[in-house]
Amino acid sequence: MTKRATSPINEPREMRYIIVLPDGVSDVPIPELGGKTPLEVAKHPNMDWIAREGLTGWAHTIPKGFAPGSDVGCMSVFGYDPRKYHTGRAPLEAAAMGVTLKADQVAFRCNTLTVQDGVMVDHSADHITTDESAQLIDAVSQRLSCNGVQFYAGVSYRHIAVVNGPDFADVQCTPPHDILGKPIEAYLPTGPGADMLNQAMRDSVGLLKDHPVNQRRVLEGKRPATMLWFWGQGTATALPSFQSAYGKRAACISAVDIVRGIGRLAGFEMVKVPGITGYFDTNYRGKAEHALKALDGGCDLVLVHIESTDEAGHMGDAKKKVQAIEDVDRLVVGTLLDGLKSRGAFGIMVVCDHPTSTPLRTHVADAVPFAIYATKGRKDAICAYNETAVKQSTQRLEHGFELMSFFLSLGS
Ligand SMILES: [Zn+2]
């Protein structure tokens, strides 16, 4: 009798890896939540399972001297040192949109947002739709008095403006979500090239004022996009491919250009998922299902980014953040764990790019908690994924970008 060939099922299987990145999920104690953080209050049994069965710790994703944004924090989580590769936020978003920058060009992030009576009311103009925004950007770009600014309309309120002249890289700009509720006067661009930017921002007010899109929004009880706002600029950047740096074929799922841009520059495959929005109505379960599909298609690692947790923080809405965490846990992490457990050896990590303080309604630069489970991997005594529980961990990575190697080194 001939011996049967060993079934592939009995051969040791390569580890498959998933990173779940709920943007800005880490937070500070909130009086409204009884002095607890949203992660402490939310029920997230699947994240807790990862912490209980695996290892937890802290990672400094924002190097000293860097502003705590998703551009910097996500670059660290992707495994790239921002001190080496970060030239600005906008070049990463431009990459996601397929906009290639020339060496002497500077890309700015350009928001369609709401300023009323000189106060920054909403950095997103009530999460204006992509279609409405595109019409506004089109109207402004046709009639702006400053020449040489090229606009590229993006998702919802997030657009790119490209200007010629590398000096623009040094202008001082302010992220609009950092000055919610404040008068804008003290936060307008200053330094080289600021005059032109200020002119364009001022012009945009007149051009947007009576635009039919805004008139309709007001009638519908939604905030109009009253102004363009430039920030987050930088020159072109290049990242070594993830395959060459880490020896893994990787894919990325995100509705947000900044994350997709880093992924694209690092050679991640972009997985399309229907119905993902970067907001509370996103297709959470679809993200998990498509991540599993990408693993089945031969990817070694899939990074799944979810934006809603960060958005709730910017809204200053603790309850919404708790709800977003519970949705991520049940629909993303739960679906992933169910799928992974039937697929052999795996590693899964939950981590965020930066904490988003709900009381401050913006990002902070503190270290972020992570939890990693890996088949046959190490285990610590910590049983929950939240700031207080993980405080007991002695695992601390001073350079957040080293978390990727750490994660990939765990398990069988
Ligand atoms: Zn944010």
Boltz pocket constraint, residues with backbone or C-beta under 6 A from the ligand:
constraints:
  - pocket:
      binder: B
      contacts: [[A, 24], [A, 70], [A, 310], [A, 311], [A, 314], [A, 356], [A, 363]]
      max_distance: 6.0
